[in-house]
Structure formats: structure tokens, C-alpha cells
């Protein structure tokens, strides 16, 4: 009877699995702060994606760890970069799996920031060219969706114009439209080797105290051409997800980030809560708030539980 009258439903296809790809062969290096998640070489990643497809998960989003980093984030837009190679390999092996690419610079810069440093700070406008070049290179490699996560002003319009000019008018943009300067990104920075080498990212990520600003950011990104929007993190910002759902009709994603994942895993390993129930309850809460799909490190676990 509960199933019959259930208001919010969760399916494997509602989830997107974040994956970290690194150089090498047969590399499967567990991330200490994110048990069960790995830095994977492309060959291992391809096998992982076969499992993802079999489980009926909605897709993957790729984050790259390059061979080397520099001041100009050149690995982010290199046609032979780690993400570009990975996209081509995954699409060859599993053409029906949706592949989203994270478009940012923090994994590729020697300083760990998301853009070009000028006079000790990130230069918003100078960074737009980097982001555009990266997005076009991802689309050229076969990415189904590009997802800028940097929070530079005007980057959606710049990327849309760049994609269109390069012949990728049908490549959608999933914008990290409301991305907060959150403590819950800590484990990810280990996974992606992207911690800032100085300062922090509060000059371009949002203040956790602000809700109305999030709606303005989302509206601006939609006006610039975003096809889908995202709120990140998810559970500490369910009110933002709900407000975005009520105001905007665009497809809405939420990112259950690394810190959310790691907290649940740590509590479960200490016997403080039931892991399976925590996975499904947390994901259901995000769907109930209004997210159409969820980027989550629990995607495989959720798919098995729901199956």
C-alpha cells in the first residue's frame, strides 16, 4: 500500500555516478576519504562504465587527474588530455551511456584554483577562454553534456557561443548554477588532487548564507543558454533545490557531494546508522525537494538496492 501511494520515486536512472580518471594502465587507487571510490586509469574506467550501464544508472560525470599541471591549465583543453581520451574510450565501448564532463580548471592548475591568476586573484574574464576551449575539446571527443563548475560570471554564454561556433549546437550545458563555497568538498579535493595552494574559493563560489542569490545565479545562467541547472551541495541546500524547482522549469540536478557521502559512510562503518537505509533516504530527500536527477557516489549502491 505504501508503494501504491508513494509521492516520490527513486530509480537508478535518476542517478549520475562521478568518476575520477588518471594516467596509467590497470590503475585502481582507492581514495582514502571516500571508501569504495577510486582513481582509475582509462582501461579500468571503461570496465567500470560497463557495470554502470548494466545497472541502468543514468550516466557518469568525469573528472580528470592529468599527468602534469601548470599555471595555464593546459591539460584541461588538450585534445589528448586525460578526460578527452577517456571520453573517446568510454563512448567506443558503450555508446549508449550518457557521458557528462566536468568543465573546470582546478584539477589542471598548479595552484589549484579554477581560473587564471592575475595579481594574486582569479581573473574572471580571462578564465572564460580556458573554459570555452575545454568544453569544445570535450564535445569534440564525444561528450554528451558539458558541465561548467567554476562559477565564473558569463561562462555559460561563452561556452555556448564556443560550442555553436565549433559545430556543437546540440551539445547541452549542465551549469553548476548555484555552487556554494562548502566545507563538504574536502574529500573530493583529495580525489581530484585539486586543493587550492593558497587562499580559498570564496571569491567565486557562493556564500552558504545566501538563498536569493542562488536564484539570481540560476536565472542568469538560463538566460545565457544553460540547458540544465545544478545545485551543489545537495542535502545542506534542500531549500535551494525546492526554491529552484518552484521557480524554474529547466531540468534540475543536485550534487550529493563527497563530504555528504563520506559522513554517511563513516557513520555506517561505526555502526551508528544503517547504510542501505541512509543511502535511499538521503537520495529520496533530494528527489523530494525537486531534483530531477542526482550526481552521487552512491549511484551503484542505490541501483543495486532499487533493483
C-alpha positions in Angstrom: 0.0 0.0 0.0 2.9 2.4 0.7 4.2 1.7 -2.8 0.8 2.4 -4.3 0.5 5.9 -2.8 4.2 6.9 -2.8 4.6 10.5 -3.8 8.4 10.5 -4.6 10.1 7.7 -6.6 13.7 7.0 -7.0 15.1 4.9 -9.8 18.7 4.0 -10.9 18.2 6.2 -14.0 17.8 9.2 -11.7 21.5 8.9 -10.6 24.7 10.0 -12.2 28.0 8.5 -11.0 31.1 10.7 -10.6 34.3 9.0 -11.7 38.0 10.0 -11.5 40.3 9.1 -14.4 44.0 9.2 -14.1 47.1 8.2 -16.3 48.5 4.7 -16.5 47.3 1.2 -17.0 45.4 -1.1 -14.6 45.3 1.6 -12.0 42.6 1.4 -9.4 43.7 3.5 -6.5 41.2 3.8 -3.6 40.6 7.3 -2.3 41.2 7.2 1.5 38.5 9.7 2.5 35.9 8.2 0.0 35.8 4.4 0.6 34.8 2.4 -2.5 35.7 5.3 -4.8 38.9 5.1 -6.9 41.2 7.0 -9.2 41.1 4.8 -12.3 43.1 4.5 -15.5 41.2 4.6 -18.7 41.2 0.8 -19.2 39.8 0.3 -15.7 37.3 3.1 -16.2 35.9 1.5 -19.4 35.2 -1.7 -17.4 33.6 0.3 -14.6 31.3 2.0 -17.2 30.2 -1.3 -18.5 28.9 -2.1 -15.0 27.3 1.3 -14.7 25.4 0.7 -17.9 24.3 -2.7 -16.8 22.9 -1.3 -13.6 20.7 1.2 -15.5 22.4 4.2 -14.0 21.5 7.5 -15.8 25.1 8.3 -16.7 28.6 9.3 -15.5 30.4 12.6 -15.0 34.2 12.5 -15.5 36.9 14.3 -13.5 40.5 14.2 -14.7 43.8 13.9 -13.0 46.4 15.0 -15.6 50.0 13.8 -15.9 51.2 17.3 -15.0 49.8 20.7 -14.0 50.8 24.2 -15.0 49.8 27.8 -14.5 47.7 27.9 -17.6 45.6 24.7 -17.0 46.7 23.5 -20.4 45.7 19.9 -19.7 42.1 20.9 -19.4 41.7 21.8 -23.1 44.4 19.5 -24.5 42.9 17.3 -27.3 45.0 14.4 -25.9 44.1 15.3 -22.3 43.1 12.6 -19.8 39.4 13.4 -19.9 39.3 13.7 -23.7 41.0 10.3 -24.1 38.6 8.8 -21.5 35.5 10.1 -23.2 36.6 8.6 -26.5 37.3 5.3 -24.9 34.1 5.1 -23.0 31.9 6.1 -26.0 33.6 3.5 -28.1 32.9 0.8 -25.6 29.4 1.9 -24.5 27.9 4.3 -27.0 24.5 4.5 -25.2 25.9 5.5 -21.8 25.5 9.3 -21.1 28.9 10.9 -20.5 29.0 14.3 -18.8 32.3 16.1 -18.4 33.2 18.5 -15.7 34.5 21.7 -17.2 36.8 23.4 -14.8 40.5 24.1 -14.2 41.2 23.3 -10.6 42.5 19.8 -11.4 44.8 21.2 -14.0 46.3 24.3 -12.5 49.5 24.1 -10.4 47.9 26.5 -7.9 44.6 24.6 -7.6 42.3 27.5 -8.4 39.6 27.4 -11.0 40.9 30.2 -13.2 43.8 32.4 -14.3 45.6 34.1 -11.5 46.3 37.8 -12.0 47.7 39.9 -9.2 47.1 37.2 -6.7 43.4 36.5 -7.5 41.3 34.7 -10.1 40.6 36.8 -13.2 37.0 36.0 -14.2 37.1 37.2 -17.8 40.5 35.8 -18.6 39.3 32.4 -17.5 36.4 32.3 -19.9 38.6 31.4 -22.8 40.1 28.5 -21.0 36.6 27.1 -20.1 35.4 27.5 -23.7 38.4 25.7 -25.1 37.9 22.9 -22.6 34.2 22.5 -23.3 34.7 22.4 -27.1 37.5 19.8 -26.7 35.2 17.6 -24.6 32.4 17.9 -27.2 34.8 17.1 -30.0 35.8 14.0 -28.0 32.2 12.8 -27.8 30.9 14.2 -24.5 27.1 14.1 -24.4 26.8 17.0 -21.9 29.4 19.6 -20.7 29.1 20.8 -17.1 31.0 24.0 -16.2 31.6 24.0 -12.4 33.9 27.0 -12.0 31.3 29.7 -11.1 32.9 32.4 -13.3 30.4 35.0 -14.4 29.4 34.8 -18.0 30.9 31.3 -18.6 27.7 29.7 -19.8 27.3 32.3 -22.6 31.0 32.0 -23.6 30.8 28.2 -23.7 27.5 28.3 -25.6 29.0 30.6 -28.2 32.1 28.5 -28.5 30.2 25.2 -28.9 27.9 26.7 -31.5 30.9 28.2 -33.5 32.6 24.8 -33.4 29.6 23.0 -34.8 28.2 21.6 -31.5 24.9 23.4 -31.4 23.2 20.3 -30.0 25.6 19.7 -27.1 23.7 20.7 -23.9 25.2 22.6 -21.0 24.6 21.5 -17.5 25.5 24.5 -15.4 26.7 24.3 -11.8 24.5 27.3 -11.4 24.3 27.5 -7.6 27.6 26.2 -6.2 28.3 27.1 -2.7 31.7 27.6 -1.0 31.2 24.5 1.1 33.3 22.6 3.6 31.7 19.4 2.2 34.0 19.4 -0.8 37.0 18.2 1.3 37.2 14.6 0.3 36.8 15.5 -3.4 39.9 17.6 -3.3 41.9 14.5 -2.3 40.2 12.5 -5.0 40.9 15.1 -7.8 44.1 16.4 -6.3 42.7 19.9 -6.6 43.1 21.6 -3.2 44.0 25.3 -3.6 47.7 26.0 -2.9 46.8 29.4 -1.4 43.6 31.2 -0.2 40.3 29.6 -0.9 37.4 29.8 -3.5 35.0 32.1 -1.6 35.6 34.9 -4.1 33.8 33.0 -6.8 31.8 30.3 -5.0 28.6 31.3 -3.2 28.1 32.3 0.4 26.3 29.4 2.2 24.1 32.1 3.9 22.5 33.3 0.7 19.4 31.8 -0.9 18.1 34.6 -3.1 21.5 35.0 -4.7 21.2 31.3 -5.8 18.0 32.1 -7.7 19.6 35.1 -9.4 22.6 32.9 -10.4 20.4 30.2 -11.9 18.3 32.8 -13.8 21.4 34.4 -15.3 22.8 31.0 -16.4 19.5 30.1 -18.0 19.4 33.5 -19.8 22.9 32.7 -21.1 21.9 29.4 -22.6 22.1 26.7 -19.9 20.0 23.7 -20.8 20.1 22.2 -17.3 20.9 23.7 -13.9 22.5 22.3 -10.7 22.6 23.0 -7.0 25.7 21.9 -5.1 25.9 20.5 -2.4 22.6 18.8 -2.1 21.4 17.9 1.4 22.6 21.1 3.2 20.8 23.0 0.5 17.5 21.2 0.0 15.7 24.6 0.5 17.6 25.9 -2.5 16.6 22.9 -4.6 13.0 23.4 -3.6 13.0 27.1 -4.4 14.7 26.4 -7.8 12.1 23.8 -8.6 9.2 26.1 -7.8 10.6 28.9 -9.9 12.3 27.3 -12.9 11.1 24.7 -15.4 14.5 23.6 -16.6 15.9 20.2 -15.7 17.3 20.4 -12.2 20.2 18.4 -10.9 21.7 18.2 -7.4 25.1 17.0 -6.4 25.4 14.9 -3.3 29.0 15.8 -2.8 32.0 13.9 -1.4 31.5 15.2 2.2 27.9 14.1 2.3 29.0 10.6 1.0 31.9 10.3 3.5 29.8 11.3 6.5 27.3 8.7 5.8 30.0 6.1 5.1 31.8 6.9 8.4 28.7 6.7 10.5 27.7 3.4 8.9 31.2 1.9 9.4 31.0 2.9 13.1 27.6 1.2 13.4 25.7 4.4 14.0 23.2 4.0 11.2 22.1 1.5 8.6 24.0 2.2 5.4 21.4 0.9 2.9 18.5 2.9 4.5 20.7 6.0 4.8 21.6 5.8 1.0 17.9 5.6 -0.1 16.6 8.1 2.5 19.2 10.7 1.6 18.6 10.3 -2.2 14.9 10.3 -1.8 15.0 13.5 0.2 16.9 15.2 -2.7 14.4 13.9 -5.2 11.5 15.0 -2.9 13.0 18.5 -2.7 12.6 18.7 -6.5 15.8 17.4 -8.2 15.2 15.6 -11.5 18.5 13.7 -11.2 21.3 13.4 -8.7 25.0 13.2 -9.0 26.0 10.8 -6.3 28.8 8.5 -5.3 26.1 6.1 -4.1 24.8 5.6 -7.6 25.9 1.9 -7.9 24.8 1.1 -4.4 21.4 2.7 -4.9 20.9 0.9 -8.3 21.5 -2.5 -6.6 19.2 -1.7 -3.7 16.5 -0.4 -6.0 16.9 -3.4 -8.4 
